[in-house]
Amino acid sequence: MFGLIAAESAIFTIFVVAYIFYIGKSLTGPTPQEVLSAPIFYSICLLSSSVTIHLAVNRTSSGRRQRFLKVVVCDDHTGCDFSIRDSN
């Protein structure tokens, strides 16, 4: 537990030092609106993946193996689509 707290403290310290170092360095750089876009597609993929895993767990508890496998395959396709689009 001590190691986790020390690691988190170190990461936070690095972010604070980087922020202090870069204050006022670039006043003409791109703004976040110019560089970033809303991750709507990725949010839909991740939420639908959570729903399909929830359905799969419900299928295993009721003993319906075939439906469980269908839901897991659907979740795998969602994860692959997410990974392919994220790599581009």
Kinemage of the C-alpha trace (Angstrom):
@kinemage 1
@onewidth
@group {chain A} dominant
@subgroup {mainchain}
@vectorlist {calphas} color= white
{ca met a 1} P 0.000 0.000 0.000
{ca phe a 2} L 2.876 2.317 0.767
{ca gly a 3} L 4.309 1.690 -2.698
{ca leu a 4} L 1.012 2.645 -4.341
{ca ile a 5} L 0.762 5.888 -2.367
{ca ala a 6} L 4.396 6.729 -3.138
{ca ala a 7} L 3.909 6.074 -6.860
{ca glu a 8} L 0.745 8.195 -7.008
{ca ser a 9} L 2.491 10.993 -5.120
{ca ala a 10} L 5.423 10.879 -7.535
{ca ile a 11} L 3.131 11.076 -10.572
{ca phe a 12} L 1.222 13.998 -9.069
{ca thr a 13} L 4.506 15.775 -8.295
{ca ile a 14} L 5.682 15.277 -11.880
{ca phe a 15} L 2.462 16.840 -13.202
{ca val a 16} L 2.758 19.833 -10.869
{ca val a 17} L 6.405 20.424 -11.804
{ca ala a 18} L 5.604 20.159 -15.529
{ca tyr a 19} L 2.728 22.614 -15.114
{ca ile a 20} L 4.940 25.112 -13.302
{ca phe a 21} L 7.686 24.705 -15.898
{ca tyr a 22} L 5.357 25.277 -18.861
{ca ile a 23} L 3.301 28.200 -17.488
{ca gly a 24} L 3.288 30.890 -20.160
{ca lys a 25} L 5.697 29.114 -22.529
{ca ser a 26} L 3.402 28.911 -25.572
{ca leu a 27} L 0.840 31.618 -26.060
{ca thr a 28} L 0.201 30.972 -29.759
{ca gly a 29} L -0.047 27.187 -29.839
{ca pro a 30} L -3.144 25.289 -30.891
{ca thr a 31} L -6.085 25.388 -28.528
{ca pro a 32} L -7.758 22.183 -27.324
{ca gln a 33} L -10.756 22.901 -29.554
{ca glu a 34} L -8.474 22.836 -32.609
{ca val a 35} L -6.740 19.578 -31.674
{ca leu a 36} L -9.241 17.449 -29.766
{ca ser a 37} L -12.639 16.139 -30.708
{ca ala a 38} L -15.387 14.697 -28.532
{ca pro a 39} L -14.899 10.922 -28.156
{ca ile a 40} L -18.531 10.081 -28.804
{ca phe a 41} L -17.880 6.897 -30.802
{ca tyr a 42} L -15.388 5.576 -28.253
{ca ser a 43} L -17.787 6.294 -25.397
{ca ile a 44} L -20.530 4.343 -27.171
{ca cys a 45} L -18.151 1.408 -27.749
{ca leu a 46} L -17.051 1.286 -24.125
{ca leu a 47} L -20.574 1.596 -22.717
{ca ser a 48} L -21.955 -1.062 -25.055
{ca ser a 49} L -19.078 -3.329 -24.052
{ca ser a 50} L -20.059 -2.923 -20.415
{ca val a 51} L -23.663 -3.784 -21.235
{ca thr a 52} L -22.719 -6.906 -23.191
{ca ile a 53} L -20.451 -8.141 -20.395
{ca his a 54} L -23.278 -7.589 -17.909
{ca leu a 55} L -25.594 -9.631 -20.135
{ca ala a 56} L -22.960 -12.358 -20.444
{ca val a 57} L -22.628 -12.643 -16.682
{ca asn a 58} L -26.404 -12.933 -16.374
{ca arg a 59} L -26.379 -15.701 -18.991
{ca thr a 60} L -23.754 -17.719 -17.108
{ca ser a 61} L -25.652 -17.524 -13.837
{ca ser a 62} L -28.799 -18.883 -15.491
{ca gly a 63} L -26.947 -21.692 -17.291
{ca arg a 64} L -27.569 -20.532 -20.867
{ca arg a 65} L -24.178 -21.276 -22.419
{ca gln a 66} L -25.108 -20.630 -26.077
{ca arg a 67} L -26.469 -17.164 -25.357
{ca phe a 68} L -23.424 -16.449 -23.209
{ca leu a 69} L -21.132 -17.280 -26.128
{ca lys a 70} L -23.160 -15.075 -28.508
{ca val a 71} L -22.939 -12.112 -26.147
{ca val a 72} L -19.201 -12.593 -25.605
{ca val a 73} L -18.604 -12.738 -29.375
{ca cys a 74} L -20.630 -9.526 -29.752
{ca asp a 75} L -18.456 -7.919 -27.078
{ca asp a 76} L -15.300 -9.087 -28.839
{ca his a 77} L -16.458 -7.468 -32.072
{ca thr a 78} L -17.131 -4.219 -30.229
{ca gly a 79} L -13.655 -4.336 -28.681
{ca cys a 80} L -11.996 -5.039 -32.037
{ca asp a 81} L -13.872 -2.179 -33.678
{ca phe a 82} L -12.765 0.110 -30.871
{ca ser a 83} L -9.132 -0.994 -31.219
{ca ile a 84} L -9.104 -0.605 -35.019
{ca arg a 85} L -10.615 2.878 -34.947
{ca asp a 86} L -8.394 3.944 -32.050
{ca ser a 87} L -5.230 2.959 -33.938
{ca asn a 88} L -6.051 5.256 -36.884
